[in-house]
Amino acid sequence: MIMQKYLFHVVLITLLPLIAPAQKITYSEPEKDDVRSVDFDIIGKIDNHYLVYKKIRGNHFVAVYDNEMKLADKISMDFLPDKLINSDIIAYRDYFYFIYQYQRRNVVYCAAARMDGDGKLIGKPVTLDTTLISFFANNKIYNVLYSEDKQRIGIYKINSKDESKYFLTYCIFNDSLSLLSKSINTINIQPNSDFLTEFSLDNDGSLVFVKGSGNSRQNENSVIQDLTLLIANPSRDSVTIHPLDIPKIYLNDIRVKVDNINKHILIAAFYAKQKRGNIEGLYSILWDRSIDSIIIEKQLVFNDELKSNAKSEGSTRSAFNDFYLQNIVLRRNGGFAVVAESAYSTSRGVYNDRSNYMYGNPYWYNSNSYLSGSPYGYTYYPWMSPYSYGYSPSQLTRYYADNIAILAFDSVANLDWASIIQKSQFDDNSDNFIGYGTFITSGHVNFLFNQFVKRTLLLQAERIDPQGKLSQSPTLKSLDRGYQFMPRYIRQVSSREVLIPCQYRNYLCFSKVEF
């Protein structure tokens, strides 16, 4: 039992973005250019430098901060073309890859640049793949994935011009960007019925994903009645197809997770008993790669007590109807834990519910999803915040982020425990300051989030132990007035440090937390 607790902590440290109650907080100085619109992505800590990628008015930079979060250098990425379609960052201990897409004439390129801890280019950028198109691309063509150990990097694209089939092209590279395999496969589909869920890449370079079947028309695309597991193995020039026999339920918010240790594939989703019905529970399938078969299939019904605890105060909607799966943590013993959050939005008084979305959070950018989102890690528009100048209530979209549910399961998918973190957040025309980040301290997983206290945003934390017991975390120290934190963009940069983006007088800056 003690060993299981220890392993659970190790897995959480590995897979969740982490910080801890702060002993010291150091703020960067806001730059004059970081006030209007900034696309940014926190790269990490390399060679004792803290690196942040920024795109400002079409110009691309790597901001290099020293140990005191003073700007040591600002490196122009002048090797990039004038306009990027999309970019992704994969960070290693001594370097990082900047993978980007751009178009020249009728060709879309997917290229990669290797860069060091000073934010400088190592060698020359390399082209990973190209696509010939007959139009101007506004959205990304390629999707980028990497394995848990970062030894395999995958890029894939899907051509869906034929209504009866998808054409899947995927390339697998090693950590030196040497091409290991390239395959083109055909996936048959039923028009207006079939679609693909999120993709995962295992440590062997296999591409794992699920095809859902139901009704993909507008306002009905959350109805999923049939599932097929698909595995594209780089050693075979084909996609293996495994139909999954599921009960007569309707799935929503399907997630796929690869267990590299136990050679399993976990598929998890919320479910309802009827079309557009209330969420009744969590459905899970555990697939064993060694025998190519389902070994566990469970349909957990949420009881009345859990539903009552999960329901937001004052809500008239059924519990869990607004919850979306945010994270799945795999345990070495074959068990798993899921973290879900209540999230929704309203526009001009109209409620936007989960039936308008194929799966996933209605407004959260998910970097592991193939669905389109911000082409960069995060886009900062301070004038859209009600706490900034220029806020216009005439164009109101209100975003909400309420309670968090943490459910832990054993190796046969039985529920170990369930805990609910109570919170209530909203923001107008911006979701900058709502949501949560996670961190670990002394055997506890902590959840950090903003709450309104007497019309002031205050940073608060709740912690949970391996048995699911909740308690309030100690207050963070050195929280200077005037800084508003964006905790859901926390990035772990070392074993005892994190970076958190924040706003100060309409300027974007970053805080380094040491613990």
Number of C-alpha atoms within 10 A of each C-alpha: 6 7 8 13 14 12 15 21 19 14 15 21 19 11 13 18 18 27 30 25 19 19 11 15 20 18 19 18 15 19 11 9 12 20 20 15 17 22 20 21 22 25 26 24 26 21 12 14 21 28 27 20 24 25 18 15 11 12 14 23 18 24 21 23 21 15 12 14 18 15 18 15 15 19 16 15 17 11 11 16 15 11 13 18 19 20 22 18 19 18 18 15 12 11 22 22 23 19 21 25 27 22 22 10 10 13 16 21 20 25 19 21 21 21 20 18 20 21 25 16 20 13 9 11 17 13 15 19 16 16 13 11 13 8 10 12 14 12 14 21 21 24 23 24 24 22 19 17 12 16 16 23 26 26 22 21 19 17 12 13 9 11 11 13 16 19 16 17 16 22 21 26 19 16 16 11 19 12 14 15 17 17 18 15 15 14 15 13 19 12 14 15 15 21 20 18 22 18 22 24 26 25 19 15 25 20 25 22 23 24 20 24 21 20 18 19 13 12 15 17 23 26 28 26 19 19 23 17 20 19 20 21 18 19 13 11 13 14 21 12 14 16 12 15 11 17 11 11 19 24 28 28 22 24 24 20 22 24 23 18 12 15 15 21 22 21 20 23 20 25 28 21 15 14 16 17 14 16 23 23 18 19 24 20 22 24 22 17 15 9 9 10 13 17 12 14 15 14 20 16 13 15 10 10 8 16 17 14 16 23 22 21 13 6 8 8 11 16 21 24 22 26 26 25 23 18 16 22 19 25 24 17 14 18 20 24 21 18 18 20 24 25 26 23 22 16 14 10 10 9 11 15 15 24 19 14 19 25 24 24 21 19 14 15 17 15 18 13 18 18 15 12 16 15 20 22 21 18 16 20 20 24 18 21 20 15 15 15 12 11 16 13 11 7 12 17 18 18 22 20 22 24 23 26 23 19 19 23 18 15 16 16 21 14 15 15 15 16 19 22 20 15 17 19 19 21 20 22 22 19 22 25 23 23 27 21 22 25 23 22 16 8 15 21 25 25 25 25 24 25 19 14 9 7 7 10 17 16 18 17 23 19 22 21 16 16 12 18 13 17 14 12 19 13 13 16 12 12 16 10 8 11 21 24 25 23 23 21 22 23 25 24 22 16 11 15 19 25 29 22 24 23 24 17 14 20 22 26 21 23 21 24 24 18 15
